[in-house]
């Protein structure tokens, strides 16, 4: 007869893929931090440079490679560690961990997490809508810039009549999209 194990009990028995020692996950980062406690600041300062590149977010692998040179571990491995193991009481931290390391690690993760998620979404769905800008120039019709997640833009001069037509079309799209959502939700009930 097989014993049924509760989730908490099963989790306590289960070992992590690299064990419980933190150095097996982000040991290089800790060592780099010992030598230079400003590594997280330096890595954070690089992110806007990459975000301004025309190929953002598709250059996120380049960013990851550059940050690994500074931190000793990749962005993805550090983010994964923080999200999965940072607050786990089974993780064993070195006794000589630099005093501000944990605080700086948490701040770094809070800073990069939304950026990395946005980049991942941009790579997975580059044609998604990112925003609209409007510029007004003297007597000319307004210039509307439609922006995709991959940074591609479409500039249009738009008249009042164009705006009214566009609003009508968008309202029709919104109505049809809501109808589809309701149909999908009713089908899942």
C-alpha positions in Angstrom: 0.0 0.0 0.0 1.4 3.4 -1.1 1.5 6.2 1.5 -0.1 9.5 0.3 2.3 12.3 1.1 1.1 15.9 1.7 2.5 18.7 -0.4 4.5 20.3 2.4 6.0 16.9 3.4 6.9 16.2 -0.2 8.5 19.6 -0.6 10.6 19.0 2.5 11.9 15.7 1.0 12.5 17.1 -2.4 16.1 18.4 -3.0 16.7 21.3 -5.3 18.5 20.6 -8.6 21.8 22.2 -7.3 21.3 21.3 -3.6 20.7 23.8 -0.8 24.0 25.8 -0.9 23.4 29.3 -2.3 26.9 29.3 -3.8 25.7 26.5 -6.2 23.3 29.1 -7.7 24.8 32.5 -7.4 28.2 31.9 -6.0 30.1 33.9 -8.7 27.9 36.9 -8.0 28.6 36.7 -4.3 32.4 36.6 -5.0 32.2 39.5 -7.4 30.2 41.5 -4.9 32.9 40.9 -2.2 35.4 42.5 -4.6 33.1 45.3 -5.7 29.9 46.1 -3.8 28.7 48.3 -6.7 28.2 45.6 -9.2 24.4 45.7 -9.0 24.5 49.5 -9.6 26.8 49.1 -12.5 24.6 46.3 -14.0 21.5 48.4 -13.6 23.1 51.4 -15.3 23.7 49.2 -18.4 20.0 48.3 -18.9 18.9 51.6 -20.3 21.7 51.5 -22.9 20.3 48.2 -24.2 16.7 49.4 -24.0 17.6 52.3 -26.3 18.9 50.1 -29.0 16.8 49.7 -32.1 16.8 45.9 -31.6 15.4 46.0 -28.1 14.0 43.6 -26.7 15.7 41.2 -29.1 19.1 42.2 -27.8 18.3 40.9 -24.3 20.7 38.0 -24.8 23.5 40.5 -25.4 22.5 42.4 -22.2 22.5 39.1 -20.3 26.0 38.3 -21.6 27.3 41.8 -20.6 25.7 41.7 -17.2 27.2 38.2 -16.6 30.7 39.8 -17.1 29.9 42.2 -14.2 27.9 40.1 -11.9 29.5 36.7 -12.5 26.1 35.1 -13.1 23.5 35.7 -15.8 20.4 37.9 -15.3 18.3 34.9 -15.9 20.1 32.7 -13.3 20.0 35.5 -10.7 16.3 36.3 -11.3 15.4 32.6 -11.2 17.3 32.1 -7.9 15.6 35.1 -6.3 12.1 34.1 -7.5 12.4 30.5 -6.5 14.8 30.2 -3.6 15.6 33.5 -1.9 13.0 33.2 0.9 13.3 29.5 1.3 14.6 28.6 4.8 16.3 25.5 3.5 18.8 27.6 1.5 22.2 27.7 3.2 23.9 31.0 3.0 27.7 31.5 3.5 28.6 32.7 7.0 30.8 35.4 5.6 28.1 36.8 3.3 28.8 40.6 2.7 26.5 42.7 4.9 24.5 44.5 2.2 24.5 41.7 -0.3 20.9 40.5 0.3 19.4 44.0 0.3 21.3 44.9 -2.9 20.2 41.7 -4.5 16.6 42.2 -3.7 16.7 45.8 -4.9 18.4 44.7 -8.1 15.8 42.0 -8.7 12.9 44.5 -8.1 14.5 46.8 -10.6 15.2 44.3 -13.4 12.1 42.0 -13.0 9.6 44.2 -14.8 12.1 45.1 -17.5 12.9 41.4 -18.2 9.2 40.5 -18.2 8.5 43.3 -20.7 11.5 42.1 -22.8 10.3 38.5 -22.8 6.8 39.6 -23.8 8.3 41.8 -26.6 10.3 38.9 -27.9 7.3 36.5 -27.7 4.7 39.0 -29.1 6.6 41.7 -31.0 3.5 42.9 -32.9 1.6 43.8 -29.7 0.6 47.3 -29.1 3.0 49.3 -26.9 1.6 52.9 -27.1 0.6 56.0 -29.0 2.1 59.4 -29.1 0.5 62.5 -30.5 2.4 65.7 -31.6 0.8 68.9 -32.7 2.6 71.2 -35.2 1.1 74.7 -35.9 -1.5 74.5 -38.7 -0.7 70.9 -39.7 -3.0 67.9 -38.7 -1.8 66.1 -35.6 0.9 63.5 -36.0 0.1 60.2 -34.4 2.8 57.6 -33.7 1.6 54.1 -33.1 4.3 52.0 -31.4 4.7 48.2 -31.3 6.4 46.2 -28.5 9.4 45.7 -30.8 9.9 49.4 -31.1 8.6 49.7 -34.7 6.6 52.8 -35.2 4.0 54.1 -37.7 3.6 57.9 -38.1 0.4 59.2 -39.5 -1.0 62.7 -40.0 -4.6 62.5 -39.1 -7.6 64.8 -39.7 -10.7 65.2 -37.7 -12.6 63.0 -40.2 -9.8 60.4 -40.0 -10.1 60.4 -36.2 -13.8 60.0 -36.2 -13.5 57.1 -38.7 -10.7 55.5 -36.6 -12.7 55.8 -33.4 -15.7 54.1 -35.1 -13.6 51.3 -36.3 -11.9 50.8 -32.9 -15.3 50.8 -31.2 -16.5 48.1 -33.6 -13.3 46.1 -32.9 -13.8 46.5 -29.2 -17.5 45.4 -29.4 -16.6 42.3 -31.5 -13.7 41.4 -29.2 -15.9 41.7 -26.1 -18.5 39.4 -27.8 -15.8 36.8 -28.5 -14.6 37.0 -24.9 -18.1 36.5 -23.6 -18.6 33.5 -26.0 -15.3 32.0 -24.8 -16.1 32.4 -21.2 -19.6 30.9 -21.7 -18.0 27.9 -23.5 -15.6 27.3 -20.5 -18.5 27.2 -18.0 
